[in-house]
Amino acid sequence: MSRMIRSRTTGRVLVAAALLLTAGASVPAVASSTTPTTPPPARSGSNGPVYDRVADFYGAYIDAVTDSGSGHLDTQLRAFYLTSGLRSRLATWENREHADGVLRAQDVPRAWKVTAGDSGMGHTWSTVRLTWGSAKHPTYTYLTVQSDLATKKISGIKQKS
């Protein structure tokens, strides 16, 4: 008889536990006052339009030339993102102008922005805006960047007039 009472008691306890778990799972969680009301910042990327690759290149390149400990990352980025013809033309330009041909400057900008442009004849053009100076008194230079649609590699960089 005690075995039967224990069995019923154990069964009731198990049923009660299952009901509590089920009820607890269906009750929405209550946010505490320490939970932020805005989501944390996030960034994403995709294998999208060619101007996205131009933006990826300029972001990584500016970081590489700003960080003195990056070794030869700027050269590696050029090898990956730029056509060999452009790399050759940049070397000639840089020897003549004594400046960075990708940035068309001797200094490094504090910000950049890439805007999509027109496409045609296997190429697409983007406008790169480089921001210089202080936040209160910014100045801008604009570059026209040509990319090959087939390879998505940058094939031309010119100062925009």
C-alpha positions in Angstrom: 0.0 0.0 0.0 2.8 2.4 0.8 4.3 1.6 -2.5 1.1 2.6 -4.3 0.9 5.9 -2.3 4.5 6.7 -3.2 3.8 5.9 -6.9 0.7 8.2 -6.9 2.6 11.0 -5.1 5.6 10.7 -7.5 3.2 10.8 -10.5 1.4 13.9 -9.1 4.7 15.6 -8.5 5.8 14.8 -12.1 2.5 16.1 -13.6 2.7 19.3 -11.4 6.3 19.9 -12.6 5.4 19.4 -16.2 2.5 21.8 -15.8 4.7 24.4 -14.2 7.3 24.1 -17.0 4.7 24.4 -19.7 3.1 27.4 -18.0 6.5 29.0 -17.5 7.4 28.5 -21.1 4.3 30.4 -22.3 4.8 33.4 -20.1 6.6 36.2 -21.9 9.9 37.3 -20.3 9.8 40.7 -18.5 12.5 43.1 -19.5 14.5 44.4 -16.6 15.2 48.1 -16.3 18.9 47.5 -17.1 18.1 46.2 -20.6 19.0 48.8 -23.2 16.1 50.2 -25.2 18.0 50.5 -28.4 19.7 47.5 -30.1 23.5 47.3 -30.1 25.2 48.7 -33.2 25.7 46.2 -36.0 27.3 46.1 -39.4 26.7 43.7 -42.2 27.9 43.1 -45.7 27.1 41.2 -48.8 28.6 40.2 -52.1 26.7 43.0 -53.7 27.2 45.8 -56.2 30.7 46.8 -57.4 30.5 50.1 -55.4 30.3 48.1 -52.2 33.7 46.6 -53.1 35.1 50.1 -53.7 33.7 51.1 -50.2 35.3 47.9 -48.7 38.6 48.7 -50.3 38.7 52.4 -49.2 37.6 51.5 -45.6 40.3 48.8 -45.3 43.0 50.8 -47.1 42.5 53.9 -45.0 42.7 51.7 -41.8 45.9 50.0 -43.1 47.7 53.3 -43.9 46.5 54.9 -40.6 47.8 51.9 -38.5 51.6 52.0 -38.5 51.7 48.4 -37.3 49.8 46.9 -40.3 53.0 45.9 -42.1 52.4 45.6 -45.8 48.6 45.3 -45.6 48.2 48.4 -47.9 50.2 46.7 -50.6 48.3 43.4 -50.2 45.0 45.3 -50.4 46.1 47.0 -53.6 47.1 43.6 -55.1 43.7 42.2 -54.3 41.4 45.1 -55.2 43.3 46.9 -58.0 44.1 45.7 -61.5 47.8 45.3 -62.3 47.5 48.1 -64.9 46.2 50.5 -62.3 48.9 49.5 -59.8 51.5 50.3 -62.4 49.9 53.7 -63.3 49.7 54.5 -59.5 53.4 53.8 -59.0 54.3 56.2 -61.8 51.9 58.9 -60.4 53.2 58.4 -56.9 56.9 58.8 -58.0 56.0 62.0 -59.8 53.7 63.5 -57.1 55.2 62.2 -53.9 51.8 61.3 -52.6 49.5 58.3 -52.2 47.8 57.6 -55.5 44.8 55.8 -54.0 44.0 58.8 -51.8 45.5 61.4 -54.2 47.0 63.0 -51.1 50.1 63.0 -48.8 47.9 62.6 -45.7 45.2 60.2 -44.6 41.5 61.4 -44.5 39.5 61.0 -41.4 36.4 59.7 -43.2 35.2 58.4 -46.6 31.9 57.9 -48.4 31.3 56.0 -51.6 28.3 56.7 -53.9 27.3 54.6 -56.9 27.6 56.1 -60.4 26.9 55.2 -64.0 27.8 51.9 -65.7 28.5 51.1 -69.3 30.8 49.3 -71.7 31.9 46.8 -69.0 32.7 49.4 -66.4 31.0 51.2 -63.5 32.0 54.4 -61.8 31.8 55.4 -58.2 32.4 58.7 -56.5 34.6 58.6 -53.4 34.3 61.5 -51.0 37.3 61.9 -48.6 36.8 64.0 -45.5 39.7 66.1 -44.2 40.1 68.5 -41.3 38.2 68.7 -38.1 34.6 67.8 -37.5 33.7 71.5 -37.1 35.5 72.5 -40.3 35.6 69.6 -42.7 36.9 69.9 -46.2 36.3 67.3 -49.0 38.0 65.9 -52.0 36.2 63.8 -54.6 37.6 60.9 -56.6 36.1 59.1 -59.6 36.8 55.4 -59.3 36.4 53.1 -62.3 35.8 49.4 -61.7 35.6 46.5 -64.2 32.2 44.8 -64.0 33.6 41.4 -64.9 36.2 41.2 -62.2 34.9 43.9 -59.8 38.5 45.2 -59.6 39.3 48.9 -59.5 40.9 49.9 -62.8 41.1 53.7 -62.5 41.2 56.5 -59.9 41.1 60.2 -60.9 40.7 63.4 -58.9 37.2 64.6 -59.7 37.1 68.2 -61.1 
